[in-house]
């Protein structure tokens, strides 16, 4: 009986260790878009496509050299660009604007690829009640569960005169590090306050960034 219990404990820890190690690769920042680190670009883009309102811009090339650019479905067909990026020794940066998910407008959904798989995700959203209550909480919960370390917090403020009014830009960022101290997760809160004396807030934006270094070809 003791031997059975010991085997159970052993396998429990083994499978939990494996699950934790792969958690960083399978976190979807937007639940309904099946796109995450190490996801193959073909199925990842297919899921994102269901929420696109316009063509996506793409910059791509061989190795670390990105020197070709255009628009998917315009300068380049989906088949051409996806087929090319699924090959080895290729990389890309793809930017899609005004992605709509359940009425939520994502101003920018960008991602990078390496050898046919996604290795970089960057999302910008304007703050809404739905975002504050759901998506942002999921991001923060994931970061905290991913790393026991406290995040590195940074605040930047600058003021510029636009027309006859002072505009204040405030940016608060929190960056989490993995066990190897590589900074790969960042949440940035940016706000733009116009004519603060009149209590007018023009906008507030939240960014999500996740990066996995591209392995050598």
N, C-alpha and C positions, 0 to 999 in steps of 0.2 A: 504494500500500500504506500509506504514511504517513497519507494522508487517511482511509482506512478505520479505521485505528487511532485517529486523533484523534476521528472520529465516535463510535466505540465508547466511548472515555473520556468524551466529552461526555454521551452518553445514560446512561452508567453513573452519573455524578454527579447528573444531573437526576433520574433515577428514585429514587436513594437519598435525595436531599434530600426528595423528595415522600413517600417511605416514612417517613422519620424524622419529618416534620412531622405525619403522621397517626397515629403510633404511640401518642400520648397518648390518642387517641380510641378506639382499638380494643383496649386492654388489658383482658382479662377477669380480675378478681381471683380469681374462682372459675371454673376452667376449664370445668366442665360446665354453668354457668349462662351463657347467651348474653346477657349484659347488660354494657354498657360505655358510656362517655361518647359522646353523639351517637347512640346506638341509639334507634330509634323505640320508644315505650312499648308499643305493641301486641304486637310480637314479643318484646320484652324481658321483659314480664310473663308472656307465654305460656310462655317458657322457665323462668322462676322458679317458675311455678305448679306445675310437675311435682315440685317439692321442698317445697311448703308443707305444714304440718301444721295450720294454722288460718287464719282470715280475716286479711287485712291491714288495718290502720287507714290512713285516708287523710285528709289535709287539703288542700283545693284552693280555687281561686278564679280571678278574672281578674287579669291583670297581676301585680304583686308583692303583691297583697292576698290572703292565705289566710284565709278566714273561714267555710268550710264543712267539716265533718268527719263521719266515719262509718266504717263497715266495708264493704270490698268483699265482695259476696255476702251481705251482711246488710242494712245500711242502704241500700247502693247495689249494683245488679247490676254485674257485670263489664262488660257491654255499655254501660251508662249512663256509668260513670266513664271507661272507655277511650275511648269515642266523644267525650266531652266534652274530655278531655285531649289528643286528637289535633288539636283546633282551635287556631288561632292566638290569641295573647293569653291563654293559660291557663298555669297553673303548679300544682305540687302537691308534697307531701311524703308518701311512702308508707313505712310501716314494717311489716315482716313478722317475726314472732318464731318461733323454733324451726324454722328451715329445716334439713332433713336432706339431706345429699349424701354418698352412699357411707358411711353410718354416722357421718359427721362432723356434729356439731350446731352450727349457726350460731345463736347466741343472738339476734342481730338483723341483719337484712338490710334496710337502709333506702336509699331513693333518691329523688331529686327530679326533676321534669320541667319543661321550659320549651318551649312551643310544640310539644308532641307528642314531644319528644326528651328523653332522659335527660341531665341536666347535673350530677348530684350523686350520689355513691355513698358509703355509710357502712356498714361491716361490723364486727361485734363477734363474736369467737370466743374460747372458752376454750381455753387452750393444751393441745395434745396432742402426742404424739410425731409423729403424722402431719402435724400442722400445722407443727411446728418444722422437719421435714425437707423438706417439699415446698412448701406454700403460702407460708409466710413467706419462704423462700429465693427463690421466684419474685417476690414483691413487691419484695424488696430488690434483686434482680438488675435488675428493670425500672426501679426508681428510679435506680439507679446508671448504667444505660445511657441513661436519659432526660436526665440532667443531669450535666455535668462538675463542677458545684459540690459542695462538701461540704455535708451536711445541717446544719441548725440543731438542735442537741441540747439537750434540757432535761430536768431531773430534779426531781421534786417528791415530798416525803415528809411525811406527817402521821400523827400518832398520836391515837387516840381511845379512851376508856375505854368498853367495851361490857360491861355486866354487871360482873364483877369482873376482867376481863382487858383488857389493852392490845392494841388492834388497830392494826397499822401498814399504812398505805396507801402504796405506792410506785408512781410513774408516771414512766416514761421515754419521751420522745417524740422522734422524728426527723422533721423537715420538709424536704422538697426543694422547690426553686424552679425555675421554668422560666426561659427566656431573658429574660423581661420582669420577673423578680423577683416574680412572683405566687406566693404559697405555695398550691399546689394539691394536694400529696400529703403525707399524714402517716401515720406508723405509730406507734401508742402501745402500749407494753407496761405493763400495770397489774397489780400483784400485791397480794394481801391476805394478810398473815401474822398468824395468830391464835395467841396463846400461844407466842410465839417460843421461849421457854425450853424448851418441850416439842417443838420442831422440827416443829410442825404448820403446814402451808401449806393454807389454805382454798381458794384459787383464784388463777389467773393469766389475764389477759385481754389479747388483742391486737386492736387496732383498725386498720382501713384506711379512709382517707378520701380521696376524689378529687373535686375540684370544678372545674367550668368555669363561668365567670360567665355568667349569663343575658343574652343579647343583648337590646337594646331592641326592644320590640314595634313 
